[in-house]
Amino acid sequence: MNGITKLKFLFVSHIGLIGDMAWQIKKEGHDVKYFIKDKPMKDVCDGFVDKTDDWQKQVDWADVIIFDDTEFGEQGDKLRKQGKKVIGGSTYGDNLELDREYGQEEMKAVGMTTLPHWEFTDFDESIKFLDNKTGRYVLKPVGEADNEKHLLYVGQEEDGKDVQDILRHYKKNWSKLIKRFQLQKHVLGVEVAVGGFFNGIDFITPININFEHKRMFNGDIGPSTGEMGTSMFWSAPNKIFSETLGRMKEKLAAAGYIGYIDINTIVTSKGIYPLEFTSRFGYPTISIQMEGITSKMGFFMHALANNQPFELKTKKGFQVGIVIACPPFPFEDPAAFKRYSEDATILFKKPDLDGVHLGDVKLVDGDWHLAGNLGYGLVVTGSGITMEEARTKAYNCVKNIMIPNMFYRTDIGQKWRHEGDMLRTWGYLS
């Protein structure tokens, strides 16, 4: 890459999400420093990459600075104005993801068809609203409470009474945390996300089509975890992209947005309905994407940060990724983590790490151990020309892993046969 063989990367994190990419870029021969703000998570990736306790002192050292989450917008924008090369960290991106109403308005401004939705700050008002608006609704906390994924509720009853019951419960038990929330009309279809890397000027192709599995147990039941696994494939810009994320090009360029962004949607025979933005790397999405990317991640991130075009090379076919978790995941319970998972050893039956990606782990005297306090252990991936081949490779990799009390879903990617057929029938995929 123009004679450059070694670069310096500074990764900045709230709770240690981006360690897998930091490790990958280090393995490619670059220098890496990693900062984690949250004290209980500071040991994540110890032994895998070099750490720093003060990221701001490393700014002048770094060729590329990568923020891994939302709420770094002010810092990222300030550094860009100073001429630093930054991925993530965007006030515009923070607003798109954290302020659901703002995100929906931006979608409508570029011509996307959004689902009817209403925002509330008063529980009694929302309960009364549903007396006159029967139907299924999705209850979504807004702002800080949005990080509590188990609070999202998808209504099951056509008269909306179950959502009213949940609202009464939240008023009693969660009103101190939930200051704003949204009720969104529910629609049946295929839930699919479309994402891409944006270099401040344009999208880097191919784009990514992915299918998240957010619930804890097979069959999409149980608490929402944020993510238990994802299936995906890379594609030239298609109809799903052109009618949703592709329409954001001018707005993203005007804001100087640099990084990954996606839109989660519901696709039906009648149209595509965007739900929400993720204006940052996704987790475990980025690990699964790296399974499918054959280009060097360090050089790719450098080009992205420098507003440069890049020929992103990816595998044909599909990728499947599975989260290997331990208690108390998906909940934050330090006492439960200490009892069941703290410093638990991760063993491999065979010394084959192909398809193994870092979650909250550390390396101590040559052994892998769980780190942090959340129980988000590993992401295991596989690729294949067919979805079933990718599933088989990923789950064969899982069989090589031993962690006390580990658990995972066994149905990641299983719905593709049905959902893929529907998307093709409706004309969204060639």
Rosetta blueprint (number, residue, H / E / L):
1 M L
2 N L
3 G L
4 I L
5 T L
6 K L
7 L L
8 K E
9 F E
10 L E
11 F E
12 V E
13 S E
14 H L
15 I L
16 G L
17 L L
18 I L
19 G H
20 D H
21 M H
22 A H
23 W H
24 Q H
25 I H
26 K H
27 K H
28 E L
29 G L
30 H L
31 D E
32 V E
33 K E
34 Y E
35 F E
36 I E
37 K L
38 D L
39 K H
40 P H
41 M H
42 K L
43 D L
44 V L
45 C L
46 D L
47 G L
48 F L
49 V L
50 D E
51 K E
52 T L
53 D L
54 D L
55 W H
56 Q H
57 K H
58 Q H
59 V L
60 D L
61 W L
62 A L
63 D L
64 V E
65 I E
66 I E
67 F E
68 D L
69 D L
70 T L
71 E L
72 F L
73 G H
74 E H
75 Q H
76 G H
77 D H
78 K H
79 L H
80 R H
81 K H
82 Q L
83 G L
84 K L
85 K L
86 V E
87 I E
88 G L
89 G L
90 S L
91 T H
92 Y H
93 G H
94 D H
95 N H
96 L H
97 E H
98 L H
99 D L
100 R H
101 E H
102 Y H
103 G H
104 Q H
105 E H
106 E H
107 M H
108 K H
109 A H
110 V L
111 G L
112 M L
113 T L
114 T L
115 L L
116 P L
117 H E
118 W E
119 E E
120 F E
121 T L
122 D L
123 F H
124 D H
125 E H
126 S H
127 I H
128 K H
129 F H
130 L H
131 D H
132 N L
133 K L
134 T L
135 G L
136 R L
137 Y E
138 V E
139 L E
140 K E
141 P E
142 V E
143 G H
144 E H
145 A H
146 D H
147 N H
148 E L
149 K H
150 H H
151 L H
152 L L
153 Y E
154 V E
155 G L
156 Q L
157 E L
158 E L
159 D L
160 G L
161 K H
162 D H
163 V H
164 Q H
165 D H
166 I H
167 L H
168 R H
169 H H
170 Y H
171 K H
172 K H
173 N H
174 W L
175 S L
176 K L
177 L L
178 I L
179 K L
180 R E
181 F E
182 Q E
183 L E
184 Q E
185 K E
186 H L
187 V L
188 L L
189 G L
190 V E
191 E E
192 V E
193 A E
194 V E
195 G E
196 G E
197 F E
198 F E
199 N E
200 G L
201 I L
202 D L
203 F E
204 I E
205 T E
206 P E
207 I E
208 N E
209 I E
210 N E
211 F E
212 E E
213 H L
214 K L
215 R E
216 M E
217 F E
218 N L
219 G L
220 D L
221 I E
222 G E
223 P E
224 S E
225 T L
226 G L
227 E L
228 M L
229 G E
230 T E
231 S E
232 M E
233 F E
234 W E
235 S E
236 A L
237 P L
238 N L
239 K H
240 I H
241 F H
242 S H
243 E L
244 T L
245 L H
246 G H
247 R H
248 M H
249 K H
250 E H
251 K H
252 L H
253 A H
254 A H
255 A H
256 G L
257 Y L
258 I E
259 G E
260 Y E
261 I E
262 D E
263 I E
264 N E
265 T E
266 I E
267 V E
268 T L
269 S L
270 K L
271 G L
272 I E
273 Y E
274 P E
275 L E
276 E E
277 F E
278 T E
279 S L
280 R L
281 F L
282 G L
283 Y L
284 P L
285 T H
286 I H
287 S H
288 I H
289 Q H
290 M H
291 E H
292 G H
293 I E
294 T L
295 S L
296 K L
297 M H
298 G H
299 F H
300 F H
301 M H
302 H H
303 A H
304 L H
305 A H
306 N L
307 N L
308 Q L
309 P L
310 F L
311 E L
312 L L
313 K L
314 T E
315 K L
316 K L
317 G L
318 F E
319 Q E
320 V E
321 G E
322 I E
323 V E
324 I E
325 A E
326 C L
327 P L
328 P L
329 F L
330 P L
331 F L
332 E L
333 D L
334 P H
335 A H
336 A H
337 F H
338 K H
339 R H
340 Y H
341 S L
342 E L
343 D L
344 A L
345 T E
346 I E
347 L E
348 F E
349 K L
350 K L
351 P L
352 D L
353 L L
354 D L
355 G L
356 V E
357 H E
358 L E
359 G L
360 D L
361 V E
362 K E
363 L E
364 V E
365 D L
366 G L
367 D E
368 W E
369 H E
370 L E
371 A L
372 G L
373 N L
374 L L
375 G L
376 Y E
377 G E
378 L E
379 V E
380 V E
381 T E
382 G E
383 S E
384 G E
385 I L
386 T L
387 M H
388 E H
389 E H
390 A H
391 R H
392 T H
393 K H
394 A H
395 Y H
396 N H
397 C H
398 V H
399 K L
400 N L
401 I E
402 M E
403 I L
404 P L
405 N L
406 M L
407 F E
408 Y L
409 R L
410 T L
411 D L
412 I L
413 G L
414 Q L
415 K L
416 W H
417 R H
418 H H
419 E H
420 G H
421 D H
422 M H
423 L H
424 R H
425 T H
426 W L
427 G L
428 Y L
429 L L
430 S L
